[in-house]
Amino acid sequence: MEDIKLELRVDATADEVWQAWTQADEVVKWFAPEAHIEPRQGGAYELFWDPGNHDSMSTKGCEVTEFEPLRLLAFTWKGPDQYAGVMNQPDRLTKVEVSLRERCKKTRITVVHGGWGDGEEWAEARAWHVKAWDMVIQSLKKYHE
């Protein structure tokens, strides 16, 4: 199944955008109400949409798979609870890549979410994520501008 790909430009430096993606105290301002992030290869990339229950609606157990400061951040990803059976198993995690490119104190952000399986449940999960990533990107843009 085709990757989800979104691009946007924000009026912020690559350093500011990098901090927004890699520092938990920044991530909670635009992405999720709680975050546990260890900004390094192999570190945690965990977001919690229900801070009172880390086992529900979260990316608990996900980790950073690529880390090139100010340029590339990639991490494994879990979907919402309704798709847990299809995409939240250790051997079925999807992957998100965030790449940055700064020019004249503006940064182009590219988000690619891949690793989708085949079948109706995967198609539903992917469709859900298309909408969710659009909201996330708009939130990020608003946060920086």
C-alpha positions in Angstrom: 0.0 0.0 0.0 1.3 3.5 -0.9 3.0 5.6 1.8 1.3 8.7 3.2 3.4 11.7 2.3 2.8 15.3 3.4 4.9 18.4 2.9 4.7 21.9 4.3 6.8 25.0 4.8 6.9 26.8 8.1 8.3 30.2 9.0 10.8 28.7 11.5 14.4 27.5 11.4 15.3 23.8 11.2 16.5 24.0 14.8 13.1 25.2 16.0 11.3 22.6 14.0 13.7 19.9 15.1 13.1 20.8 18.8 9.3 20.7 18.1 9.6 17.0 17.0 12.3 15.8 19.5 11.7 17.6 22.8 8.8 16.2 24.9 8.0 19.6 26.4 7.6 21.0 22.8 5.8 18.0 21.4 3.0 18.4 24.0 2.3 21.9 22.7 1.1 20.7 19.3 1.0 16.9 18.9 -0.1 14.9 22.0 -1.0 15.8 25.6 1.9 13.7 27.0 5.2 12.5 25.4 8.3 10.5 26.4 11.0 11.1 23.9 14.7 10.1 24.0 16.2 12.0 21.1 18.7 9.5 19.9 18.9 6.3 17.8 17.1 3.6 19.7 15.5 6.0 22.1 11.8 6.1 22.9 9.3 7.9 20.8 6.2 7.5 22.8 3.1 9.8 22.6 0.1 9.4 24.9 -3.3 10.8 23.9 -4.8 9.5 27.2 -2.2 10.4 29.8 -4.1 8.5 32.5 -3.7 5.3 30.6 -0.4 4.7 28.8 -1.7 1.4 27.4 -4.5 3.0 25.4 -4.3 5.4 22.5 -0.5 5.7 22.5 2.7 4.9 20.7 4.0 3.1 23.8 7.0 1.0 22.9 7.8 2.9 19.7 11.4 4.0 19.2 13.6 6.3 17.1 15.1 4.3 14.2 17.0 7.1 12.4 18.4 10.3 14.0 20.4 12.9 12.0 20.0 16.2 13.9 18.3 19.0 12.1 17.8 16.7 9.1 16.1 13.4 9.6 14.0 11.8 12.4 12.4 8.4 11.9 10.4 6.3 14.4 8.2 3.3 14.6 4.5 4.0 15.0 1.3 2.5 16.4 -2.2 3.4 15.4 -5.2 4.1 17.5 -6.8 1.3 19.6 -9.4 0.5 16.9 -6.5 -0.7 14.6 -4.4 -2.3 17.3 -5.0 -5.8 16.1 -3.8 -5.0 12.6 -0.9 -2.5 13.1 0.2 -2.4 16.7 1.9 -5.8 16.9 5.7 -5.7 17.2 6.2 -7.3 13.7 3.6 -5.0 12.1 4.6 -1.5 13.3 4.6 1.2 10.6 7.3 3.8 10.3 7.3 7.6 10.2 10.1 9.6 8.7 10.3 13.4 9.2 12.9 15.2 7.1 13.8 18.9 7.3 15.3 21.3 4.9 15.9 24.9 5.8 16.3 27.8 3.4 16.2 31.5 4.4 15.0 30.7 7.9 12.0 28.8 6.6 11.9 25.0 6.8 10.3 22.5 4.5 9.0 19.5 6.5 8.3 16.2 4.8 6.5 13.5 6.7 6.3 10.0 5.2 4.4 7.3 6.9 5.0 3.9 5.4 5.0 0.2 6.1 1.3 -0.4 5.4 0.1 -4.0 5.0 -2.5 -5.2 2.6 -6.2 -5.8 3.2 -9.3 -4.0 4.2 -8.3 -3.3 7.8 -4.9 -1.9 6.7 -6.8 0.3 4.2 -9.1 1.6 6.9 -6.1 2.3 9.2 -4.3 4.1 6.4 -7.3 6.2 5.6 -7.7 7.2 9.3 -4.0 8.2 9.3 -4.3 10.4 6.2 -6.8 12.5 8.0 -4.9 12.4 11.3 -1.6 13.5 9.7 -3.3 16.3 8.0 -4.5 17.6 11.4 -1.1 17.1 12.9 0.6 19.0 10.2 -1.9 21.9 10.5 -1.3 21.9 14.2 2.5 22.1 13.7 2.1 24.9 11.1 0.0 26.9 13.6 2.4 26.2 16.4 5.3 27.7 14.4 3.4 30.6 12.9 
